[in-house]
């Protein structure tokens, strides 16, 4: 038996991760992705969130067949099915080293073979691939301790050994341990939130949301989740067989015609000195063309990395001033850990907006690697967030400019591997945008400061519907973490909803109305999502998962309702703190 075909025990895999190796499971293969970590075009966080987990579905839906063929060269062994997920280190998982002389019984019992990192790599045909990549400017990455490259998790989580045959995930045990260690006594009757401290109330609100989801969605037992996964994988094969991954270039020709008309009208209005009209038309152009950047970022147009990346750069960086590299880095994480308060950057908007009570205790963002502290400003701002939501969306684009530049000027921007050329190209395109927009348009073409300020503000406010569309499918959805036992498709459907609209209005939403479908199959071109939607509806009915879809207005009401609910929770906590400060009593007893 060669080293790469050996059967590794769960305990052995844990030991490899404890030694700082980037181990991911896919189709019962043990993949060591250390060399890929820094050169991964989708960002290293997308890999780190899969460490210790079965990432079969995530790998298959995010990558082309060409890329998937290269995955086997990272294989260092195999595991027996079913695999029970660890909690990744980036999410607080704690791993214990494997010591051969103390744990030889794993080998004796046939549960795995002990191999150090050097022997595990012997015969690894990735070395040939690595040398070939190095010759084209793509560096290989050696193994390093996870502690040197991971954001520090706020809460540690033990990864005690659990036999995979039991079908019990570590997160399920953690939940039980958390419950047993909670300071809250089990109430004899209904629990009164008003009698809790801030920390207790936050825990109560989080657990209430978890329980609501456990009651509403299919069981997390291994058999149920495995059945959902198998049917999801069959659906994926059916979609491929139906040709729904093939892009309709005729549809993009229509898109390009619409973008060109809007841009031509903007230029005509500007030359006629109808400055506010031209600002509206420019905002509409930005709103529409960014949908294509989204498609390109998911490689949903040509399915070729370089071609789609260049399309994305032209649209996002040059036409809109937004980094496609930043968007991919953030968006890939969003897709993998959707609506997780500590890990999904798309919902980390404290102190202005909060969609989860988890933010009340302050959270550490694994994406930004800093704490979102809950302070007095958040106490005030979040209490009125259902009123400030739309004004904030009006100016949200300015924040995206800042995030784009911070990304490109930071070490998060890829400088190695297949994406090494993207950073300088993005900087060139972004500089071109600011020269054309800032100097040629705003400074040279608009005569007065009053008109310049009004033009900039109006053109950006017009893009507000796009930001509403982006948040609509997630802000009202669950933020509960049900642990590592939950299957990928159930997680995506539980934290995402679709927006109902007639086909003739699809161009307004640009595919964002099919967010649940898109989260299940992110590389399907958006012009095929309506067809896939019918297949997803049937899948949901078959496995018993709610397919949530609301009209645009109902969806907005749902978002405002969620924001109002969290605002009310903050109001209770603020009143509780005021009472405690005045009386010295704990809570509102």
N, C-alpha and C positions, 0 to 999 in steps of 0.2 A: 504493500500500500504506500503510495507516495504521500509526502507531507501535505500536499494540497487537497488530498482526498480523505484525510483523517477525520474521524468523528470527534468533535470537541464538546465537552460537557458544558452545561450552563455555568458551572462554577469556574471552569477554565476561561470561558469568554469573559466572565466578570473580572478575573485576574488580569486578562489582557487590557481591559479598559482601565483597571486600577493602575496599570503600568503606563498609562498615558496614550495607549493606542486607540485609534479611531475605528471602532469595530461596528459594522452594520450588518444585519442579517437580511438576505434577500433570496427567496426561493430555496431556503434551507442552506444557502451558502454563507460562509463567514467571510465577509469582505473587510479587508484592512485598507482604509482610505487615507492614510497619513499623507501620502504623496499628492493626493488629489485635493487636500484640504485648502491650501493656499491658492491653487490654480483653478478651482472650480468656478466656471463662468457664472453660476447662480449664487455665488457667495458661500463662505464657509459655514455660516450659521445654518443654512439649509441642511448641511451634513451633520452638524453637531446636534441638531434636534432629533436626529435619527439614531444616534449612538446607542447601542444596546437593544434596539427595537427591530422588529420585522418590518422592513421598509419596502417590501415587495410591491405593494400597490403604489406607493409614492414614486418609486423609481420607474415603474412601468408607465404611469400616466404622464410623468413630466419629461420623459426622454424618448427620443426617436429610436427606432430599431437599430440604427447604426451605432448609437451611443451605448445601447444596452448590450451589444455584442462585446464591447470592451470591458464590461464589468467583471467578466470571469477572470480576467488577468489579475484582479485584486484579491482573488480567493485564496485563503490560507487554510481552509478546511470546510467542514460541513457540520450541521447540527441535526438532531433528530426532531421531527415534527411531533406535536405542535410546539412552536417556540412561544415562551411566555415573556413578554416585554419587560425590560428594565426601565426605570425612570432615567433618562439621559442625564449625564453630569451637569449639563447646562440648565436643567430644570431642577437641580438639587439632589440628584441621585448620588449616593455614596457607595463606593465600590471597594471591595477588600481584595488584597493581593492573593494570588494563588501560590502556595509553597508546596513543591513536589514532595519533599520529605515528610510533610505533615498530612498531605492529602492524597497520598498514593492510592488510597482506596478507590478514588474515582477511576484510576486507570485499571486497577485490578477488577473492578466491577463492570468494566467495559463501558463506563459512562463518558470516557474521553481520554485522549492521549495528551500527556504533558509535553510541550515543545516550547523552547525559549524563542525569543523574537528572531534570532539568527537562523535557527533551523526551520522556523515557520516560513521564512522567506526563501529558503533554498528551493531551487527548482521553480521559483516564481517567474512565470513568463512575462510578468509586467516589466521586468528589468529591460527586456528588449524594447518594449513600448516606451519605457521611461527614457532610454538612451535616444530613441528616435525623436521623442518630444524635446529632449534637451538640445538636439541638433537644430531644432526649429525655434529655439529661444524659449522653450517651456521647461522650467526648472522642476526637479523632483524635490519632494519634501520628506525629510526624515522624521521619525517619530519623536515627539516631545511630550512632556508631561502635560496633561489637560490643564493643570493649575496655571500653566504659563500662558494659556491662550483663551481661557474661559472667563466670562464675567463671573464675579463671585455670587453664587446663589444666596438669596436671603434666608431660605430655610433649607436645611439639610434633610435628606430622606434616606433611610437605610435601605439597602438592597439585600436583605436576608435571602438565603437560598430557599427557593420553593420548587418542589418537584413539578416539572412541566406537565406530568400526567394528571395533576390535580386540576389544571385549567384555571389556576388562581394567579392573578397578576400581583406584583409587588404593591402596586397602587391600591389594590383592594385591601391588602393587609394594612397599608399605611392609613387608609380611611378608618379601618376598625381601630387601629392604635390611636389615631387622632381622637376618635370618639371616646375611647376609654380614658384618655389622658385629659380630656376637656375638663375645665373647672366648673362648667355649668352642671348642676344637678338635674337629673331627669325630672321634669315637672309632673306633678300629679294631674294637672289639668292643662289647658291651653297656655302656652308660654306668653307672657306679657312683655313685648319688646321695650316698653317704657321703663321696665324695672332693671334694665341692663346697662352696664357701662359701655363706653364706646367700643372697646375691644370685644366685649361679649356680644354686643349688638351686631358688629361686623361679622363675627363668626356665625351668629344666628342667621343673618341674612344670606350669607354664602351657603350655609347648610340647607336653608329653605329652598334655594334655587336648585341645589344638587338633588334634593329629595323630589322636587317637582319634576325634574327631568328623568329621574329614575322611575317615577310613577308613569310617566308619559311615553317613554321610549322602550324599545325591546330590552330584555334582560342582558346584563353584561356577562352572563356565563359564557364559557368558551364555546360551547356547541352552538348557541344562538348567534354569537358574533362571527363564528366561522362560517355559518350558513349565509349570513349577510355578505361576507367577504367573497365567498365562492360565486354567489349570484352576481355580485358587482363585477367580478373578473369576467364572467360570462357576458355580461352587458358590454363590457369594454371590447371583448372580441367581436360581438355583434355589430357594434358601432364601426369598428375597423373594417369588418367584412362588407358593411353597407356603403363603404367609401365616404363616410362622413368626416374623415380626417383630411380629405382632399379639399383644397381651397378652390372657391369659385372666383376666378380672376375677373370674370364678367361683372360680378358684384362689386369688386374693388374698382373697376373702371367707372361704375356709377358713382361710387364714393369719391373718386378723384375728380369727377366732373362737378360734383356738388361743392367740394372744397375749392376748386378753381373758380367757380361762379361766385362764391362768397368772398374769396380773396380779390377777385376782379372788381366786385362791387365796392369793397373796402377801399381799394386804390382810387376808383372813380369818385367816390364820395370825398376822399381826402383831397384830391386834386380840385374838386369843386368847392373846397373849403367848408364842407359840411362836417365839421370835426366830430360832433357828437354822434352823427349818423355813422361815420366811419368807425368810431370807437365801438359802437354796437355790432357792426359787421365784423370787426376784427375779433371781438369776443366770441361771436358765433362761429367764426372760422376756427379759433382755438378749441372751442367746445367740441366741434365735430371731428377735427383732425386727430385729437388725442385718442379717440377710439382706436385708430389705426396703430398708434404707438402701443396701446395696450395689447393689441393682437400680435404685434411684432415682438414685444417683450416676452410673450409666451411662445414664440416661434410658431405662431399659428397661421402664418401667411405662406412662406416657402418651405418651412420646416428645416431650413438651413441656418446654422448659427450665425455665420458671417453676414449673409444676405439680410436676414431679419434684423440683426443688430444694427446694420447700416440704415435700414429703413427706419427703425426705431430712433436712431440718432438724428436722422434728418428731420423727422417729425417732431420728436420731443425736444431735443437739444437745440436744433437750429431754428425750427419754426415756432417753438413754444418756450424755450429757455429753461426747460426742465431736464434733469439728467435721467436718461433711461437706465443708466447703471445704478443710480440711487434707487430708482423705482423698482428695478428687478431685485436688488438686495433686500429692500423692505417688503416687497410684494410676495417674494418667494417664502419668506418667513410667515407672513400673514396667511398664506395658503396652508402651511403645514401646522400652525398652531392657532387657528382661527379663533378670534374672540377670547384668547387667554389673556387676562389682565397683566400678567407679568412678562409675557413673551410676544404678544401681537402688537407691533408698533402702530397699527392702524386705529387702535382704540385707546392709545396712551396719549390722552389730550388734557390731563390734569395740569394746571388748576382750572382751565376754562370749562372743560366738559368731562363728565364721568358717567359711564354706562354700567358700572358695576360697583357694588358696595365694597369689593375688595380694595378699591383705591382708598377707602377711609383709613386703612391701617398703614398707608404708604407702601408702595411696591418697588422692587428693584427690577428695572427693565434689562432683560438679557440682550436686547437689540442695541439700546443706547448705552448700556453699561453704567447707568447711574440711577439713583433713587428718585422716584416721583413722590416727593414729600407732600403730605396733606397738611396744609397750614391754614391760617386764618383767612387768607385771600380765597382759598378753595372753598372754605365754609360759606363765604359770601357769593362767589361767582357761580358755584354749582347750584345753589338754591334758586338761581334765576336762569339756569341753562335752557329750560324749555322756552324761554323768551329770547335768549341771546343766540340760540342755535343758528337761525337763518342769517343774522348779521355776521356771525363768525364765518359761516360758509361763504359770504360775500367777499371776504378778504383772505380766504384760505390759501389762495394761489400765491400770495406773497410769502407765506411760510414755506411753500414748496420750493420757491427760489432759494431760500436760505438753506433748506435741507439738501438741495442739490449741490450747492457749492461746498457745504461742509463735508459731504460725502466725497466729492472729487478731490478735495484737498486733504483728506484723511487717509489713514492706512487701510480703510475699509474698501477703497477702490482697488480693483484687481490690477496687479502689476506683474503677474507671472502667468504662465500657461497660455491656454488658447485665447484668453481674454486680455492678454497683456497689452494689446494694441488699442483697447477701447478707451482707456483713460486719456491719453494724449489726443485721440480723435474727438472725444467728448469735449475736452477743454477747447479745442479748435472750434467746434460747432457752437458751443455755448458763448464763446467770445464773439463769434459771428452774429449770434442772435442779439447780444447786447449792443453791438455796434449798429446793427440795422434798426433795432427797436429804440434803444436809448438815444443814439446820436442822430442817425439819419431821419427817423420818424419823429420822435418826441422833440428833440432839440432843434433840428433843422427845418422840419416841415410844419410845426405848430408855432404860431407867432408869439403868444403871451404865456406867462407863467400860470395864469388862471386857467387858460384853456389846456395847458399841458397837464396840470394836476387833475382837472376834470376828465380829460381824455384817458389818462392812466387809470383812474379810479373806475370810470364807467366801463372801460374795456375789460377790466378784471371782475367787476361785479356781474357782468353778463355771463361769466363762466360759472356762477354760483350753482345753477342746476346740475352741472357735472359733479360738483362736490356733494350735493345732496344725493345724487344717484349713487355715488361711491359708498356713502355711509348708510343709505337707506336699507340695504340688504343685511346689515350687520348690527347697527346700533340698537335695534329692537330685539335682536336674537339673544339666545342664552350665552352667558359668560361662564357658566359652571364648568369645572374641570372634573370629568368623570373618571379620570385615570387612564392608565395605559391599556386596560382591557378593552376599551371601546374601539371598534373597528374604524378604519379611515372613512368609509362612506357614511356611517352613522354620525360621526363627528361633524362632517361637512354639512350634512342635511340638518343637523340639530342647531348649528350656529349660523345658518344662512337662510335667506328666503328669496323667492323670486317676485318680480313685479309683473302684473298682468297688463297687457296692452294689445291692441289689435295689430296685425302684421304691418299695416300701412304706417304705423307710428314707430316701427323698429328703428328707423334711422335716427330718431330723437334720442333713444336710449343707447344706441350703439352697442347692443349686446349685453349691457350691464343689467338689463331686466331679467337675464337668465343667470343670475349669480350662483344659485344652487347647482344648476346644471354645469355651469362653468367650473365651479369648485370641484366637481366630480371628474370633469374631463377638460382640464385647462388648455390643452393644445387643439381642441376641436375649433376650427374657424367659426367666427361668430355668426356667419350667415347660415350655418348648419345647426345652430343651437336650438332653433324652434323645432326642427325635426327630432333632435335628440331629446327635447323636453318631453315629448309623448312617450318615449322609451323609458325615461326616468320616472315618469308618473306611474307607469306599469310596474317598474321595479319597486318603487316605494309601496305600492299596494300589495305587492307580493311578499315583501319582507316585514311589513307592518310599521314602517317609518313614515311619519307625517311629511308630506310634501307641502310646505307652506308657501302660499302665493297670495298676494294681495294686490289690489289696484293701487295706482300711484298715490292717490289721495288717502286711501286707507292706510297705506304704508307710512306715509308722512304722519298721520295721526298716531300710528303705533309707535313711531320713533319719539314723537313729542310726549306720548304717554309714558314711555320708558324713562325719558329724561325727567319728566315731572315726578315719577315714582322715586327715582334716586334723589331728586331735589327734596322731596318730602322726608326721606330718610335722613338727609343732612339736617333738615330743620329740626327733627326730633333730637338728633345728637347735639346740636347747638343749644337747644333749650335745656337738655340734660346737663351739659357742661355749665351753663349759666346757673342752673339750680344748685349744682354741686359747689360752685364758687361762692355762692351767696350763703348757703346753709351748711356746707361741709358734709352733707349727706351723700351717700353713694346712689347714683341713679335718681329716678323719679319715684322713690318709694312713697 
